[in-house]
Amino acid sequence: MIKRADLSIVPLTFKHPIVTAHAVLSVRRTLILRLETIDGVIGYGEGVAFETPWYTEETTQSMIDTSKLILNLLKGMTVTTDVFPTLVSSIIGQRMAKAMWESALWEIEAARANMSLKNYIKAGDTVSCGRTIGIGLLHQTMNSIEAALADGFERIKLKASPHELLPALREIRAIFPDAPLMIDLNGSATTQSIEWFEQIDSHRLLMIEQPYPSGQFVKSAALQRKLTTPICLDESITSHNDVETMTQLGAGKIVNIKPARVGGLSEALTIREHGTPYWVGGMYESGIGRYHTLLFASLSGASFPADMSGTSAYFEQDLLDTPLEVENGKLTLPDTVQPDWRVIEQLRETNISLT
């Protein structure tokens, strides 16, 4: 049973602003859950929704509100990860909040088994990683691609708004004709013509990620029929049912699995077992949530390198006691990590006790 549940809002400053099709991020306010049971076992989770609902409908505040509902549903109960999804099923959606709680419960279960979470879920020791680059000034983008290739990254994802993308991609392909490139549109290509996509198609990309807004499976299927480049769905995939819809309609050929976006590790494992080609994405989370996602990414079966980097890649200061670093395109996973509470207490803006 749960004795204490505490949330910390912690602002993390990006070393360089992150550019997406919808937003430019300089600071990332993340939510850290500390869960303690009556027998003194502690688990941690990270809520990775953003402050505004530009990625999904969830926000930092909605995760806080949902956490209060979750705690009320779990009061007085001994909760395990296999029953947690059913216990909170009366809460519609709110998958990132649920994933935060489930992550903490996975840690508690592993601790009760006297095992690290890594060993408990039979995770691997390394993860092949790709690199995400926001298209800004062209010479800076070229330098970033060159550095990523030199560092051994086996997949490079480019993020930009549609009106910037095509001219930049022409220039990039002229310099890097064989680089393993993909693009991420974050659902922003709402007015682009088929001819625009056909020009994108000519650049021999690994995939086009989420061209249309979440849920537009029929429109995505019509586009996929006209393209050689595989479509990868991201925001549209919130459960294994969405993967089934994608495959039945032909709306895409690849899925980006983000455990936080689908409600937690349990659902991510179900999607992995579906058999659809997949790779694992990140949410610009701190090392706390990143470590959990990397454990899932280390399991066999991924078709492409994960969209993950080391803890020094994004933020001026991370929240783990152990750095996670990429070397030659691979990240080695330590057996255990712990949140650095000295840093969390130094940076956090708000502490919320739910009990």
C-alpha positions in Angstrom: 0.0 0.0 0.0 1.1 3.6 -0.7 2.3 5.6 2.3 3.5 8.8 0.5 3.2 10.2 -3.0 5.1 13.4 -3.8 5.5 15.4 -7.0 8.3 17.8 -7.9 8.1 20.3 -10.8 11.7 20.7 -12.0 12.7 23.2 -14.7 15.5 21.9 -16.9 17.4 24.4 -19.2 18.3 23.2 -22.6 21.9 23.8 -23.7 20.5 24.8 -27.1 16.8 25.5 -27.8 14.9 22.6 -29.3 13.1 23.3 -32.5 10.0 21.3 -33.5 7.3 21.9 -36.1 5.1 23.4 -33.3 7.3 24.9 -30.7 10.8 26.2 -29.7 11.8 24.9 -26.3 14.4 26.6 -24.1 13.2 25.3 -20.7 11.5 22.0 -20.0 9.5 21.7 -16.8 9.3 18.1 -16.0 7.4 16.3 -13.2 9.0 13.8 -10.9 7.0 11.3 -8.8 8.4 9.8 -5.6 6.3 6.9 -4.4 6.8 5.2 -1.0 5.0 2.2 0.3 4.1 1.5 3.9 7.0 -1.0 4.1 9.5 1.7 3.0 10.1 0.7 -0.6 10.5 3.7 -2.9 10.0 4.1 -6.7 10.3 7.0 -9.1 8.6 8.0 -12.2 8.7 11.0 -14.6 5.7 12.8 -16.1 6.8 13.9 -19.5 3.9 16.0 -20.8 4.7 19.6 -21.7 3.4 22.8 -20.2 1.1 23.3 -23.1 -0.8 20.7 -25.1 1.2 21.0 -28.4 2.2 17.3 -28.4 -0.8 15.6 -26.9 -3.7 16.8 -24.8 -1.9 16.3 -21.6 0.0 19.1 -19.7 2.1 19.4 -16.6 -1.0 20.6 -14.7 -3.2 17.8 -16.0 -0.7 15.2 -14.8 -0.9 16.7 -11.4 -4.7 16.6 -11.4 -4.7 13.1 -12.7 -2.2 12.0 -10.1 -4.7 13.0 -7.4 -7.4 10.8 -9.0 -5.0 7.9 -9.3 -4.0 8.1 -5.7 -7.6 8.0 -4.6 -8.2 4.9 -6.7 -5.2 3.1 -5.2 -5.7 4.0 -1.5 -5.6 1.0 0.8 -4.7 -1.4 -2.0 -1.5 -3.4 -2.7 -0.9 -2.5 -6.3 1.2 -4.3 -8.9 2.0 -3.4 -12.5 -0.2 -6.2 -13.9 -3.4 -4.8 -12.2 -2.6 -1.1 -12.3 -4.0 -0.5 -15.8 -7.3 -2.0 -14.8 -7.4 -0.1 -11.5 -7.0 3.2 -13.3 -9.1 2.4 -16.4 -12.0 4.6 -15.2 -9.7 7.6 -15.9 -10.0 8.2 -19.7 -6.8 8.9 -21.5 -4.1 10.7 -19.4 -1.6 8.1 -20.5 1.5 10.1 -19.5 0.3 10.5 -16.0 -0.5 6.8 -15.8 3.0 5.9 -17.2 4.6 8.1 -14.5 2.9 6.1 -11.8 3.4 2.7 -13.5 7.2 3.5 -13.8 7.4 4.0 -10.0 5.5 0.8 -9.5 7.9 -1.2 -11.7 10.8 0.1 -9.6 9.0 -0.9 -6.4 8.3 -4.4 -7.8 11.9 -4.8 -8.8 13.1 -3.7 -5.4 10.8 -6.1 -3.6 12.3 -8.9 -5.8 15.8 -7.8 -4.6 16.6 -7.0 -8.2 17.5 -3.9 -10.3 14.8 -2.8 -12.7 17.2 -3.6 -15.5 17.5 -7.3 -14.4 13.8 -7.5 -13.5 12.6 -6.8 -17.0 15.6 -8.6 -18.6 16.8 -5.5 -20.3 20.0 -5.5 -22.4 23.3 -3.7 -21.8 23.4 -1.3 -24.7 21.1 0.7 -26.9 21.9 1.8 -30.5 21.0 5.5 -30.7 20.0 8.0 -33.4 20.3 11.7 -33.3 17.6 14.4 -33.5 18.5 17.7 -35.2 16.3 20.7 -35.5 16.8 22.5 -38.8 17.8 26.1 -38.0 20.6 28.0 -39.7 21.7 25.7 -42.6 25.4 25.8 -41.8 24.8 24.9 -38.2 22.5 22.0 -39.3 25.2 20.8 -41.7 27.8 20.9 -38.9 25.4 19.0 -36.6 24.8 16.2 -39.2 28.6 15.9 -39.8 29.3 15.6 -36.1 26.5 13.0 -35.6 27.8 10.9 -38.4 31.4 11.2 -37.1 30.1 10.1 -33.6 28.6 6.9 -35.1 24.9 7.7 -35.0 23.1 5.3 -37.3 19.9 7.4 -37.8 19.5 11.1 -38.0 16.1 12.7 -37.5 15.4 16.2 -38.9 12.7 18.3 -37.4 11.4 21.5 -38.9 8.2 23.2 -40.0 7.0 22.1 -43.5 7.8 25.4 -45.2 11.4 25.2 -44.1 11.9 21.5 -44.7 12.1 20.9 -48.5 14.7 23.6 -49.4 16.8 22.5 -46.5 16.5 18.8 -47.4 17.7 19.6 -50.9 20.8 21.3 -49.6 21.5 18.5 -47.0 21.2 15.7 -49.5 23.6 17.5 -51.8 26.3 17.4 -49.1 25.2 14.1 -47.4 23.8 11.9 -50.2 23.9 8.7 -48.3 23.3 9.8 -44.7 20.6 7.7 -42.9 18.0 10.6 -42.7 14.4 10.7 -41.7 12.1 13.6 -41.0 9.6 14.3 -38.2 6.6 16.5 -39.1 4.8 16.3 -35.7 1.5 16.3 -37.5 2.1 19.7 -39.1 1.7 18.9 -42.8 -2.0 19.7 -42.9 -1.9 21.8 -46.1 0.9 20.2 -48.0 0.1 18.8 -51.4 0.8 15.4 -52.7 3.4 17.0 -55.0 5.2 18.3 -52.0 5.3 14.8 -50.4 6.5 13.4 -53.7 9.4 15.8 -53.7 10.2 14.6 -50.1 9.8 11.0 -51.3 12.6 11.6 -53.8 15.2 12.1 -51.1 15.5 8.5 -50.1 14.6 8.9 -46.4 14.3 6.1 -43.9 10.8 7.3 -43.0 8.5 10.2 -42.7 7.2 10.5 -39.1 3.7 11.6 -38.3 2.8 13.8 -41.3 -0.8 14.4 -40.2 -2.3 15.2 -36.8 -3.1 12.4 -34.5 -5.9 10.1 -35.4 -6.0 10.8 -39.2 -5.4 7.2 -40.2 -7.5 7.3 -43.4 -5.7 10.4 -44.7 -2.3 8.8 -43.7 -3.3 5.6 -45.6 -4.1 7.6 -48.7 -0.7 9.2 -48.5 1.2 6.0 -47.9 -0.3 4.4 -51.0 1.3 7.2 -53.1 4.8 7.1 -51.5 7.7 4.8 -51.5 9.1 6.2 -48.2 7.5 4.4 -45.2 5.3 6.5 -42.9 6.0 6.1 -39.2 3.2 7.0 -36.8 4.0 8.6 -33.5 1.3 10.8 -31.9 -1.4 8.6 -33.5 -0.2 5.5 -31.6 -1.6 5.5 -28.0 -2.2 1.8 -27.7 -1.9 -1.6 -29.4 -5.4 -1.0 -30.8 -4.0 2.0 -32.8 -1.2 -0.2 -34.2 -3.9 -2.6 -35.4 -5.8 0.2 -37.0 -2.6 1.5 -38.7 -1.8 -1.9 -40.1 -5.3 -2.8 -41.2 -5.7 0.5 -43.1 -2.2 0.7 -44.4 -1.8 4.1 -42.7 1.9 3.5 -42.0 4.6 0.8 -41.9 6.5 1.7 -38.8 5.6 2.8 -35.3 7.5 5.0 -32.8 6.9 3.5 -29.4 7.2 5.9 -26.5 6.2 4.1 -23.3 5.0 7.4 -21.8 2.7 8.1 -24.7 1.0 4.7 -24.6 0.5 4.7 -20.9 3.5 2.9 -19.6 5.9 -0.1 -20.0 3.1 -2.7 -19.9 1.4 -1.3 -23.0 4.7 -0.7 -24.7 5.6 -4.4 -24.3 2.2 -5.4 -25.8 2.9 -3.2 -28.9 6.4 -4.6 -29.2 4.9 -8.1 -29.3 2.5 -7.0 -32.2 5.2 -7.6 -34.8 5.0 -4.3 -36.5 8.5 -2.7 -37.2 9.2 -0.2 -34.5 11.8 2.0 -32.8 11.8 3.7 -29.5 11.4 7.5 -29.0 12.1 9.9 -26.3 10.3 12.9 -24.9 13.1 15.3 -23.9 12.9 13.9 -20.5 15.4 14.0 -17.7 17.6 11.0 -17.0 15.0 9.5 -14.6 12.5 8.9 -17.3 15.1 8.4 -20.0 16.6 5.5 -18.1 13.3 3.7 -18.0 12.8 4.3 -21.7 16.3 3.1 -22.5 15.7 -0.1 -20.6 12.7 -0.8 -22.9 14.8 0.2 -26.0 17.5 -2.3 -25.1 15.1 -5.2 -25.5 15.4 -7.1 -28.8 13.2 -6.4 -31.8 13.7 -2.8 -32.7 14.1 -2.1 -36.4 15.9 1.2 -36.1 18.1 2.9 -33.5 16.3 4.6 -30.6 15.6 8.3 -30.6 17.7 8.8 -27.4 20.8 10.5 -26.4 23.0 10.7 -23.3 22.1 12.8 -20.3 24.6 15.5 -21.3 23.1 16.0 -24.7 20.2 18.3 -23.9 20.2 19.9 -20.5 22.6 22.1 -18.5 21.9 19.9 -15.5 20.4 16.4 -15.4 18.7 14.7 -12.4 20.5 11.3 -12.2 23.4 10.4 -10.0 25.0 8.5 -12.9 25.6 10.0 -16.4 24.3 8.1 -19.4 26.6 8.7 -22.4 26.6 7.7 -26.0 29.9 6.5 -27.5 30.2 5.4 -31.1 26.4 5.6 -31.5 25.7 3.3 -28.6 24.7 3.9 -25.0 25.8 1.5 -22.3 23.2 1.0 -19.5 24.4 0.8 -15.9 22.7 -1.8 -13.7 21.3 0.8 -11.4 20.7 4.6 -11.2 19.3 6.9 -8.6 17.8 10.4 -8.8 20.2 13.1 -7.6 18.0 14.7 -4.9 20.6 17.4 -4.2 20.1 18.7 -7.7 16.3 18.1 -7.7 16.0 20.2 -4.5 18.2 22.9 -5.9 16.3 23.2 -9.1 12.7 22.4 -8.3 10.1 25.1 -8.4 7.3 23.3 -6.6 6.8 20.3 -4.3 3.4 18.8 -4.1 2.5 16.3 -1.4 -0.5 14.2 -2.5 -0.8 12.3 0.8 
